[in-house]
Amino acid sequence: MGCFLAFPYFSFPEIYSIVRPGMCFIIVFCRIQHFGLDHQGEGRYMNIEEINRLKRITPEEQAILDGRQEVERGIYGKPDPFRFIVEHEKLLDPDKMITIRKHTRFIDFPPHTHNYVEFFYVVSGSVTHRVQGEKLTIYTGEMLLMNQYVQHEILACKESDLAVNFIIMPEFFKQVKQMVGEGNILADFMMNILQQKESAAQYLYFPAADDCCIQNLIDNIIFSMTHKQYNLGHIHQATIGLLFLYLVNMAEKVQVPSKDENANMLIMAVKQYIQEEYQTGTLGELAGRIGYSTSALSRLIKKYTGLNFKEMQARQRMEKAFGLLCQTAKPVSEIALEVGYENQNFFYKRFQQQFGMTPYEARKNGKYAVKQIRQRKGR
């Protein structure tokens, strides 16, 4: 038994601990820094120095600006007029399992696959992909995770659109999967990577722009890799494992491919039911309405959201309670009953766990409390 501790660079002390069997004890000291925010909200998560470095025109980009009409495929793989495979051998040192590369702007990147896992992160602006034929625009602070069998293309970016590619070998995920555990959408994703099922082309889109914990972790990973701190290989694995644990917590917001549209529709039905029946709804009643057994529905909810039914219901109750606290003068005891809690002490405990403040503090702080909650979201 061991644990992982990370110290991200928030403006106040934070300690995260994850315990998994068979893991070593690792401590990560992350930078403390100030953030840059321009008038358009671009680059709001990353250090200004890092943003300016990413804005620099690369030799490849300069050739495009000078008139090159298509991507120089030889940079990325073997010349092949019929199939474009981006190869890790061209981009990753032989003794490494992960690296980072700035996405090339100003030109359409043609349809391709790759023989590695790609984690695409938008630093500022937006980048539009066509993934397995679907158009998907990724905005500042959002990310796209694609396994080694996905075909995608990327539309030309403007100068202000900055993004980075994490190029990751499949075996990198062995330790990460141990941290993430079983029975969630990311665990299934990594299992397909490790089993190398070519038929299982898969991507996951994470709209994580408002999660400061996720943004801080990504910024630290980018900093250590772009500054060639490659002696930190095990720490990179552990830090990405921690990042994935946070992503598991937001699994209910993850967008999956259209071939999993049934899963999307199922989760939408679950969310709608909970929004309408948050006071007294039950898993059994919902299962009966949509034609699932209780056990099967429970497993699917957990797989695709990372939460069980009761946890989703409790979150909805707390969101409703928060709104009533800020928008009405009703007593806290009445609000607790209205959202489905007869035990007021339990209501207080739940509220504090979800929002990091008491009901009275939420009411007193009003709009400021809303901002605090958004900043704490996902912790």
Buried (B, 14 or more C-beta within 10 A) or exposed (E): EEBBBBBBBEEEEBEBEBEBEEBEEBEBEBEEBEBBEEEEEBBBBBBBEBBEBBBEEEEBBEBBEEEBEEBEBEEBBEEEEEEBBBEBEEBBEEEBBBBBBBBBBBBBBEEBBBBBBBBBBBBBBBBBBBBBEBEBEBEBBBBBBBBBBBBBBBBBBEEBBBBBBBBBBBEBBEBBBBBBEEEBBBBBBBBBBEEEEEEBBBBBBBBBBEBBBBBBBBBBBBBBBBEEEBEBBEBBBBBBBBBBBBBBBBBBBBBBBEEBEEBBEBBEBBBEBBEEBBBEBBBEEBBEEEEBEBEEBBBBBBBBBBBBBEBBBBBBBBBBBBBBBBEEEBEBEEBBBBBBBEEBEEBBEBBBEBBBBEBEBBBEBEEEBBEBBEBBBBE
